[in-house]
């Protein structure tokens, strides 16, 4: 009976250690990018209507960063969105007139891949909206094109005080 109990304890201990034997993904490098856009003060306020800004041909410097970090493309298993925020370019204009934000990559074949989202923007933003990144496996293939089209969608809770010059700071992290 004691031998059986010791065997079971040893078996369960081994099973607990087994998942730790998997190879962990290694963070190879991270790239930070930005692009400027305008938020018009003439947009209608509605919690139903989503307003879109499309930024065309935003460079991602994928091949340049592979060379810079000495990484062969065959090493890369996945690339995921990293830090994402929307900021005012001049001053600390409060962005609390924005209710929610979705950022998508528009692929050459017409698909829209969501990379950032924030379902509720706080009322005191101090000029910056920090978004949550989404994870999906398709970003590596999109980055190979060297430039991407971004679609920023947002709903307004009230009129912008004036035309706002804004910047999206975003990036991607690459893993083996």
C-alpha positions as CSV (number, residue, x, y, z in Angstrom):
1,X,0.0,0.0,0.0
2,X,2.8,2.4,0.9
3,X,4.7,1.5,-2.3
4,X,1.5,2.3,-4.3
5,X,1.1,5.7,-2.6
6,X,4.8,6.6,-3.2
7,X,4.4,5.6,-6.9
8,X,1.3,7.8,-7.3
9,X,3.0,10.8,-5.6
10,X,6.0,10.3,-7.9
11,X,3.7,10.0,-11.0
12,X,1.8,13.2,-10.2
13,X,5.0,15.1,-9.5
14,X,6.3,14.0,-12.9
15,X,3.1,15.1,-14.6
16,X,3.3,18.5,-12.9
17,X,6.8,19.0,-14.2
18,X,6.0,17.8,-17.7
19,X,4.5,21.0,-19.1
20,X,7.6,22.8,-18.0
21,X,9.6,20.9,-20.5
22,X,8.1,22.7,-23.5
23,X,10.3,25.1,-25.3
24,X,9.4,28.7,-24.4
25,X,9.1,31.3,-27.2
26,X,12.1,33.7,-27.0
27,X,11.5,37.4,-27.5
28,X,13.8,38.4,-30.4
29,X,13.1,42.1,-30.8
30,X,10.4,44.8,-30.6
31,X,9.8,47.7,-33.0
32,X,8.0,50.9,-32.1
33,X,6.3,52.9,-34.9
34,X,4.1,56.0,-35.2
35,X,1.8,57.7,-37.7
36,X,0.0,61.0,-37.6
37,X,-3.7,61.7,-38.4
38,X,-6.4,64.3,-37.8
39,X,-9.6,64.2,-35.8
40,X,-12.1,66.6,-37.3
41,X,-14.2,68.8,-35.1
42,X,-17.1,68.5,-37.6
43,X,-17.7,64.8,-36.9
44,X,-21.3,64.0,-35.7
45,X,-21.6,62.7,-32.2
46,X,-23.3,59.3,-31.9
47,X,-22.9,56.1,-29.9
48,X,-23.9,54.2,-33.0
49,X,-21.8,55.8,-35.8
50,X,-18.2,54.8,-35.8
51,X,-15.8,57.2,-37.6
52,X,-12.8,55.9,-39.5
53,X,-9.4,57.3,-40.4
54,X,-7.4,55.2,-42.8
55,X,-3.6,55.6,-42.8
56,X,-2.1,54.3,-46.0
57,X,1.4,52.8,-46.5
58,X,2.7,53.1,-43.0
59,X,6.3,51.6,-43.1
60,X,7.0,48.8,-40.6
61,X,10.7,48.3,-41.4
62,X,10.5,44.5,-41.0
63,X,13.4,43.5,-43.2
64,X,15.5,46.4,-41.9
65,X,15.0,45.2,-38.3
66,X,15.7,41.6,-39.2
67,X,19.1,42.7,-40.5
68,X,19.7,45.1,-37.6
69,X,19.1,42.4,-34.9
70,X,20.8,39.7,-36.9
71,X,17.7,37.5,-37.1
72,X,17.0,35.2,-40.0
73,X,13.4,35.2,-41.1
74,X,13.2,31.4,-40.8
75,X,13.8,31.8,-37.0
76,X,10.6,33.8,-36.6
77,X,7.6,31.8,-35.4
78,X,5.2,34.7,-34.6
79,X,4.8,38.4,-34.4
80,X,2.3,40.1,-32.2
81,X,1.2,43.7,-31.6
82,X,2.9,45.4,-28.7
83,X,2.4,48.8,-27.1
84,X,-0.4,50.9,-28.7
85,X,-1.6,54.4,-27.8
86,X,-3.2,57.5,-29.4
87,X,-1.8,60.8,-28.3
88,X,-2.3,64.4,-29.2
89,X,0.7,65.8,-31.0
90,X,0.6,69.3,-29.6
91,X,-0.1,70.0,-25.9
92,X,-2.2,67.8,-23.6
93,X,-5.6,68.1,-25.3
94,X,-8.0,65.8,-23.4
95,X,-9.2,63.0,-25.6
96,X,-12.2,62.1,-23.4
97,X,-14.6,63.1,-26.2
98,X,-13.7,59.7,-27.7
99,X,-15.8,56.8,-26.3
100,X,-14.0,53.8,-27.8
101,X,-11.3,52.9,-30.2
102,X,-10.5,50.0,-32.6
103,X,-7.4,49.8,-34.7
104,X,-7.2,47.3,-37.6
105,X,-4.6,46.4,-40.2
106,X,-6.1,46.3,-43.7
107,X,-4.5,43.4,-45.6
108,X,-3.9,43.5,-49.3
109,X,-6.6,40.8,-49.9
110,X,-9.2,43.0,-48.2
111,X,-9.3,41.5,-44.7
112,X,-9.3,43.6,-41.5
113,X,-7.2,42.3,-38.6
114,X,-7.9,43.9,-35.3
115,X,-4.6,44.7,-33.4
116,X,-5.8,47.2,-30.7
117,X,-9.0,47.9,-28.9
118,X,-10.3,49.9,-26.0
119,X,-14.0,49.6,-25.3
120,X,-14.2,52.5,-22.8
121,X,-12.0,55.5,-22.8
122,X,-11.6,57.1,-19.4
123,X,-12.9,60.6,-18.8
124,X,-9.5,62.0,-17.9
125,X,-7.0,60.9,-20.6
126,X,-4.4,63.7,-20.2
127,X,-3.8,63.6,-24.0
128,X,-3.2,59.8,-24.3
129,X,-5.4,56.8,-24.8
130,X,-3.6,53.5,-24.1
131,X,-5.1,50.6,-26.0
132,X,-5.1,46.9,-25.4
133,X,-3.3,44.7,-27.9
134,X,-5.0,41.7,-29.5
135,X,-3.1,38.5,-30.3
136,X,-3.4,36.6,-33.6
137,X,-1.0,34.6,-35.7
138,X,-1.3,36.5,-39.0
139,X,0.7,39.6,-38.3
140,X,4.0,38.0,-39.4
141,X,2.7,37.6,-42.9
142,X,1.3,41.1,-43.1
143,X,4.6,42.6,-41.9
144,X,6.5,41.0,-44.8
145,X,4.9,43.6,-47.1
146,X,7.1,46.3,-45.5
147,X,4.2,48.7,-45.3
148,X,0.7,48.4,-43.9
149,X,-2.6,50.3,-44.1
150,X,-4.1,51.1,-40.7
151,X,-7.8,51.8,-40.0
152,X,-8.5,53.7,-36.8
153,X,-12.2,53.5,-35.8
154,X,-13.7,55.5,-33.0
155,X,-17.1,56.6,-31.6
156,X,-17.5,60.0,-30.0
157,X,-19.3,60.8,-26.8
158,X,-19.2,64.6,-27.5
159,X,-17.9,67.0,-30.2
160,X,-14.1,67.4,-30.3
161,X,-13.3,70.9,-29.0
162,X,-11.4,71.7,-32.3
163,X,-9.5,69.8,-35.0
164,X,-7.1,67.6,-33.2
165,X,-3.7,66.6,-34.6
166,X,-3.1,63.1,-33.2
167,X,-0.5,60.4,-33.4
168,X,-0.9,56.6,-33.1
169,X,2.2,55.0,-31.4
170,X,2.2,51.3,-32.0
171,X,4.6,48.4,-32.6
172,X,5.1,44.7,-32.9
173,X,7.2,42.1,-31.0
174,X,8.8,39.2,-32.8
175,X,9.3,35.7,-31.2
176,X,11.0,32.5,-32.3
